[in-house]
Amino acid sequence: MKRMKWKWVLPVAQLVLAFGCHLYEPHEYRVGRPGGASTEYFFQHSPALIGRISRGINFPALVLDYPLQDKTDAIYSNNTEFTLIWISLSDVGFFIGIVIFWHWVGGVFERRKQEGLRGTRSREMSIANLVCGNAFAVLTGIYAYQMSSSRWLPQRQIGIFGLLWAAVLLIYFVWGFARFRISTEASRGSGRTL
């Protein structure tokens, strides 16, 4: 039986889910919107619930998409009475971020299953990966805190997901530093402990 390639299954599944949520979200917003909705109503209800869930699950992709967050002009749009399809440069960046992040997560799962790959990375590469990972976790936390302190409910809800993601990423990479230090000291034959 062929082994599942998590580094391809996870990004494809998350991308399909996010794209489906993106297409359904305007419909959900329109159904709940009263006629002549104000700007205040828009900011309190957009993104719609399905969009908040999608952005929350994929919050690290929002962090990767941060440089494009204001690029919301449509590169493709189709607006009818029943459907609105609006794809902006920011949306494309978010989808690319989903593929990058979940590809990395899938690769982590695969490496954990293959015990033989533990010693294949150089010391410098391992340290660089851990430093970059910790920096990304901190940036995720900063962006999540910024969103969770917004006056708009949808942003606060997405920000709470982001704070959870930041905590998980920080724990993972700090734990990686501790494991790396222990394995380095063990390989040197040092008797020192943490």
Helices and strands as residue ranges (DSSP letters): H 6-32, H 39-45, H 49-57, H 59-64, G 66-68, E 74-79, E 84-88, H 89-113, G 115-117, H 123-148, H 153-188
